[in-house]
Amino acid sequence: MVDLPFAAGRRDLTDALASRGCAVVQAPPGTGKTTLAPQYVLDHVRGAGLAGRVIVTQPRRVAARSSASRIAELRGTRLGDEIGYTVRGDRKVSAHTAIEMVTPGVLLRRLLNDPDLDGVAAVVIDEIHERHLESDLVFGMLAQLRELHDDLILVAMSATLDAARFATLLGGEEGPAPLVDVPSPIHPLDIRYASSSESMVNRDRRNRSAVEDLVTATVRRALAETGSGDVLAFVPTIRGTEMVAAVLSRDGVPAQALHGRLSTAEQAGIVTGHSDATRRVIVATDVAESSLTVPGVRVVVDACLSRVSRRDTTRGMSVLVTETASQASMTQRAGRAGREGPGTVYRCLTAEQYAKAPAASPPAVLTSDLTAALLDVACWGSPRGTDLPLPDPFPTPAADAAEDALRGIGAVDASGEATGEGRRLARIPTDPRLARGGLEATQRVDAATVAKVLAVLDGGVGSPDDLPRNLPSAKDPVVSRFRRILQDATSSTSGKSHPDLRGSDAVAYTLACAFPGLIAHRVASSGNRYLTVSGTGAVWRDSAASSEWIAVADIAGASTRSTDGTGAVIRAAVPLSGDLAFDAAAPLLRDGVTCTWTPGGPAGKLSARRVRGLGAVELASSPVSVKDVSAPDREDAVRAGLASHGLGLLEWSKNADELRRRIQYLHEQGEEGCPDVADAGHADRLLEFVVPDLVAGKRPDLAGLLRGLIPWNHPIDDAAPTSLELPAGRTVHLRYPEVGTGGPVVVATKLQDCFGLQASPEVAGRRIQFQLLSPAQRPLAVTDDLASFWAGPYLQVRSEMRGRYPKHPWPENP
């Protein structure tokens, strides 16, 4: 144990805990911090006479189980006794457990259920630099909890130089928390890049196995070119790790896949190493990047790809996408080859492509859907996390969208506080909308089937492509946990469920309840084109595409490469009856008269139709007389039309258009009394006068209405004149900028007209721009600083022009 580099940091860590009760550890992967730091913290807890266990978070289940097993082995105890773990769907702890490894999601749920963390003496947050959303929330909540319970020991561990930032946040008013820095020398690495034809960036994206084929070929090359040591190959997906391992195994190469869905025994067989001289290949997801160390590795093959969380606007949820890894990630992977001696690294990119990769991956809070996170902080008592010491605040647009979604399902109130329904949904470990859909589905589907579908949609087991044929086993730990939580949640409600759906109907209805916005209706003109209730057009290339209604489980947005130019593509769906579609999306049902206003002519056009539909799907429509629409509804239609099309599409006379430009220009220069008339979203006072005329079918007097907006004591003709008298006696027209462009006032005139004008005049404190013309009305110069023009560029213009136009004056001092 003392052979690990982190042993050198023991005294610094225990001294920091003794003096401040908190610390930030900075140590690269492979130093042993995950193995040793929890034990050092436990020794400190016991030495200080504190009661309670040490909780250690690991961002991945495989790392939590593996590190618990490793620490138990070093301490000579059985896993589950002194050292245990709890991950989603699997737990090994006892009343004697002193160190418990958990994932951040598990600890987050505990914090929401028990904010005081009774029975916990210390928390260690490992791999905090990876900036997963749940890790950020756990860090912020625990840092805030320490302000009330300063006896809670808190340690954050990072593998990057970002540690100082966390030390500042963790230390609070007392100043930055102590920083324990334990460097680890890495043996020399021979880094080899791919040729352009073998680069991952240049792969054939139409080939679904292109990534795995390139990695397999590179592994074979690495085995041929290097003489010793195991090979660790990084592939972005679980499916990819298994494909590469299977192909290599068929060729007689000992190959194993390493990912989070393996059992504890399977993981242990890989990470404990081997004693014989046979070279093996470990094909891993990024779980082996920083969370755990695989012994015996001297060669790394890096696909240079990462699976990252991105907000999918089509579904309004976070999805995992594959993209080029960051340089920081590739550097950490490469370091795995140099822990035990000189190593070799094969990158599936060219050197130029590596240099163009992003330096670091953005934190998940900036790219992910925030609906679940907003509900968590609301349940914590901090709506929008405004008072939490988070590493990064929630981005406002994403937080607004998430809060709107939570209000839509009744999870938060108008002030962002969690409701009783929100707290019930927060107890279900999935996206709140999936949780609500699951609870809704249990009214007509048995909890076991709902649990199986939720487990697939949440990414825990199986694939949406398998629905409804191959549902996961009821014995799967993730399924069992979902079922237990659903049964507990529904047993506390007064309503009784009446499961009456079975088989495909049960799966389809559960999907529809989970994603009501993705219920889709076939477009009559095409057999495989559908329109979702949320308004997305998509293609479903499936033999069952004749179904009128479908419940969509997986859809690729129009921006993805898989769409082949056809718009969004439905990748997994289940046929759904119309009755079930209307039942699942009942709040989206609309049946009434819709009034719209469109521009055109002096007053535009109002029209009305009676429409029956489900969200964006229109099922029946017939025209009705506008006279049958109430006056308030007609006014709302005009306002909506103006907001959509803009004020600029009204019929503006030349006088009214110029007046609007002048008012907007003064507004942009900050002139008092001049309102914003750029668009219908700001011109509220103008709309008050325009809307009644348009509703009545009259042409509004726009010029008169605009003049009515200007206070009598701020005459616009003085503040923004329409003309300018030049020294030579000529009066020129002032051209104001188009609304919304932010440009200057412009004068186009002959250069000779400006002789005697020493400096550029101003309108509302901003200089007029002069477009100076030759005697033949051709451009000579553009300037808003005549004084500088006369002193410099004019001399060059004079020398070129006086010979061409000798009859016109060209004085040396104009």
Buried (B, 14 or more C-beta within 10 A) or exposed (E): EEEBBBBBBBEBBBBBBEEBBBBBBBBBBBBBBBBBBBBBBBBBBEEBEBEBBBBBBBBBBBBBBBBBBBBBBBBEBEBBBBBBBBBBBBBBBEEEBBBBBBBBBBBBBBBBEEBEBEEBBBBBBBBBBBBBBBBBBBBBBBBBBBEEBBEBBBBBBBBBEBBBBBBBBBBBEEEBBBBBEBEBEBEEBBBBBBEEEBBBBBBEEEEEBBBBBBBBBBBBBBBEEBEEBBBBBBBBBBBBBBBBBBBBBEEEBBBBBBBBBBEBEBBBEBBEEBEEEEBBBBBBBBBBBBBBBBEBBBBBBBBBBBBBBBBBEBBBBBBEBBBBBBBBBBBBBBBBBBBBEEBBBBBBBBEEBBEEBEEBBEBBBBBBBBBBBBBBBBBBBBBBBEEBBBBEEBEEEBBBBBBEBBBEBEBBBEEBEBBEBBBBBBBBBBBBBBBBBBBBBBBBBBBBBBBBBBBBBBBBBBBBEBBBEEBBEEEBBBBBBBBEBBBEBBEEEEEEBEBEBEEBBBBBBBBBBBBBBBBBBBBEEEEBBBBBBBEBBBBBEBEEBEBBBBBBBBBBBBEBEEBEEBBBBBBBBBBBBEEBBBBBBEEBBBEEBBBBBBBEEEBBBBBBBBBBBBBBBBBEEEEBEBEEBEEEBBBBBBBBBBEEBBBBBBBBEEEBBBBBBBBBBBBBBEBEBBBBBBBBEBBEBBBEBBBBBBBEEEBBBBBEBBBEBBEEEEEBEEBBBBEBEBEEEEEBEBBBBEBEEEEBBBBBBBBBBBBEBEEBBEBBEBBBBBBBBBBEEEEBBEBBBBEEBBEEBBEEBBEEBEEEEEEEEBEEEB
